[in-house]
Amino acid sequence: MRENPKVCSYLDMPLQHINSRILRSMKRGLGGQKTVDLLNKIKNEVPGIAMRTTLIVGFPGETEEEFQELMDFVEKYRFDRLGVFTYSPEEGTSANFLDDNVPEEVKEDRKARLMELQQNISLALNQEKVGHTFRVIIDRKENDYYVGRTAFDSPEVDNEVMIDANIQDMKIGEFYQVTIKKADFFDLYGEVFN
């Protein structure tokens, strides 16, 4: 990834949790410390990599302390993109036989708290992009904007780059150098760099 320009420096790695007890219960291959070691290795090997992950809150037996460990982990590692899901039993999984003992309202509260934290992280990371120029592919035109994405964004789930369609005519599927002028929680606003 670091050396091949044809490969985006973007990695989606569904970690699910960071607490070792919960990871064992999920039958994940790595515990919390090995997960941290792996993340550190990836960030060292591919500087500037964009990291996306998904997490599960309310897994059977998850305590407030284990959830707080997850919050602290997210705050420290500042993922570029993060999805949060509440646990629900799923047929065919080993967790399906566990007692789903975390109340639904607790699951939803934990999800909301984690997403609020991530929303603030996302805003800060986006604001760091203001003034920088990125290679952007244009996916579509929507109302008064061309909508594109950088190499750090997956279609339909990640940030979009909005470019005023009244300023310049652009072609769908083409790449442009775009300077970011403004950022919000999940989108960037830019102009074509000439």
Legacy VTK file of the C-alpha trace (Angstrom):
# vtk DataFile Version 3.0
C-alpha trace
ASCII
DATASET POLYDATA
POINTS 194 float
0.000 0.000 0.000
2.809 2.384 0.823
4.738 1.723 -2.362
2.140 1.033 -5.061
0.408 4.194 -6.358
-2.411 2.047 -7.788
-3.494 1.016 -4.280
-5.384 3.486 -2.100
-4.031 4.070 1.394
-7.390 3.116 2.865
-8.072 0.115 5.072
-11.416 -1.141 6.353
-10.811 -3.466 9.282
-13.900 -4.503 11.306
-12.417 -4.628 14.812
-15.779 -5.020 16.633
-14.366 -4.172 20.107
-11.103 -3.633 21.987
-11.738 -5.380 25.310
-9.919 -8.729 25.375
-12.665 -10.577 27.283
-15.308 -9.486 24.793
-13.066 -10.270 21.829
-12.537 -13.802 23.201
-16.293 -14.181 23.665
-16.762 -13.023 20.049
-14.161 -15.636 19.042
-12.028 -12.971 17.348
-8.455 -13.968 16.552
-6.761 -11.079 18.369
-7.054 -9.712 21.885
-7.041 -6.011 22.726
-3.267 -5.556 22.976
-2.567 -7.479 19.761
-5.197 -5.339 18.012
-3.456 -2.173 19.240
-0.084 -3.574 18.138
-1.485 -4.339 14.684
-2.966 -0.842 14.319
0.328 0.745 15.360
2.218 -1.401 12.847
-0.164 -0.438 10.027
0.112 3.276 10.852
3.911 3.026 10.994
4.164 1.062 7.739
1.728 3.268 5.775
1.959 6.856 7.040
-1.208 8.830 6.368
-3.367 5.723 5.906
-7.110 6.237 6.327
-8.578 3.689 8.740
-12.216 2.626 8.856
-13.706 0.192 11.319
-16.973 -1.081 12.727
-17.690 -1.705 16.382
-20.405 -3.525 18.314
-21.792 -2.190 21.584
-24.002 -4.089 24.013
-22.416 -7.471 23.357
-23.651 -9.987 25.982
-22.070 -9.178 29.316
-20.486 -5.880 28.208
-19.994 -3.785 31.348
-19.885 0.000 31.552
-16.132 -0.281 32.217
-15.609 -2.399 29.082
-17.645 0.080 27.079
-15.559 2.954 28.507
-12.428 1.067 27.398
-13.904 1.084 23.881
-14.632 4.836 24.107
-11.060 5.538 25.259
-9.710 3.401 22.416
-11.729 5.308 19.789
-10.668 8.641 21.263
-7.005 7.629 21.163
-6.952 6.074 17.667
-9.176 8.664 15.953
-10.486 6.496 13.125
-11.193 8.313 9.882
-14.480 6.439 9.529
-16.405 4.457 12.108
-19.643 2.515 12.110
-21.313 1.448 15.350
-23.869 -1.333 15.680
-25.811 -2.614 18.660
-25.533 -6.315 19.367
-28.400 -8.520 18.296
-28.432 -12.328 18.225
-27.681 -13.725 14.789
-28.420 -17.274 13.761
-25.357 -19.352 12.969
-22.996 -17.417 15.259
-21.568 -18.686 18.523
-22.855 -15.543 20.260
-26.408 -16.548 19.341
-26.360 -18.899 22.338
-25.220 -16.216 24.817
-27.667 -14.483 27.128
-28.493 -11.150 25.466
-28.414 -9.443 28.886
-27.609 -5.824 28.021
-30.909 -3.893 27.917
-31.838 -2.388 24.546
-31.924 1.170 25.950
-28.370 0.712 27.300
-27.207 -0.527 23.883
-28.786 2.472 22.155
-27.308 4.899 24.706
-23.832 3.422 24.216
-24.194 3.603 20.453
-25.252 7.266 20.656
-22.340 8.144 22.974
-19.802 6.429 20.743
-21.221 8.028 17.582
-21.156 11.472 19.227
-17.486 10.954 20.045
-16.798 9.837 16.473
-18.735 12.773 15.042
-16.409 15.173 16.880
-13.356 13.220 15.708
-14.658 13.262 12.132
-15.193 17.028 12.254
-11.679 17.628 13.590
-10.106 15.355 10.955
-12.136 17.039 8.203
-11.173 20.523 9.383
-7.511 19.491 9.148
-8.099 19.007 5.397
-9.142 22.632 4.804
-6.559 24.367 2.617
-5.162 21.079 1.264
-5.592 19.795 -2.278
-6.743 16.238 -3.014
-7.288 14.144 -6.112
-11.070 13.700 -6.336
-13.159 11.502 -8.621
-16.563 12.922 -9.554
-19.364 10.413 -8.923
-22.459 12.432 -9.824
-24.123 15.808 -10.103
-26.746 16.546 -7.477
-28.679 19.837 -7.590
-26.071 22.641 -7.564
-23.111 20.403 -6.697
-20.814 17.904 -8.277
-20.306 15.163 -5.719
-16.985 13.373 -5.569
-14.699 11.542 -3.168
-11.033 11.253 -2.351
-8.976 8.056 -2.356
-9.724 7.866 1.377
-13.471 7.502 0.895
-15.568 4.515 -0.075
-18.611 5.185 -2.288
-21.954 5.726 -0.568
-20.712 5.296 3.012
-17.915 7.818 3.581
-17.293 11.539 3.216
-18.172 13.268 0.000
-16.521 16.259 -1.608
-19.028 18.870 -2.765
-18.002 21.220 -5.592
-20.214 24.116 -6.703
-21.557 23.180 -10.161
-22.197 26.840 -10.993
-18.466 27.635 -10.941
-17.086 24.954 -13.255
-18.329 22.238 -15.581
-17.010 18.791 -14.650
-17.298 15.280 -16.080
-18.648 12.310 -14.140
-15.967 9.634 -13.675
-13.060 12.054 -14.175
-10.410 13.019 -11.623
-9.742 16.620 -10.572
-7.394 18.330 -8.132
-9.705 19.919 -5.558
-8.707 22.334 -2.800
-10.837 21.966 0.325
-12.340 25.293 1.424
-14.772 24.195 4.132
-15.584 21.075 6.163
-18.436 19.773 8.266
-18.930 16.521 10.204
-19.148 14.240 7.170
-18.548 16.311 4.028
-15.896 18.505 2.472
-16.513 21.507 0.219
-13.942 22.477 -2.357
-12.954 24.175 -5.571
-11.026 22.806 -8.522
-7.357 23.729 -8.268
-6.016 25.267 -11.470
LINES 1 195
194 0 1 2 3 4 5 6 7 8 9 10 11 12 13 14 15 16 17 18 19 20 21 22 23 24 25 26 27 28 29 30 31 32 33 34 35 36 37 38 39 40 41 42 43 44 45 46 47 48 49 50 51 52 53 54 55 56 57 58 59 60 61 62 63 64 65 66 67 68 69 70 71 72 73 74 75 76 77 78 79 80 81 82 83 84 85 86 87 88 89 90 91 92 93 94 95 96 97 98 99 100 101 102 103 104 105 106 107 108 109 110 111 112 113 114 115 116 117 118 119 120 121 122 123 124 125 126 127 128 129 130 131 132 133 134 135 136 137 138 139 140 141 142 143 144 145 146 147 148 149 150 151 152 153 154 155 156 157 158 159 160 161 162 163 164 165 166 167 168 169 170 171 172 173 174 175 176 177 178 179 180 181 182 183 184 185 186 187 188 189 190 191 192 193
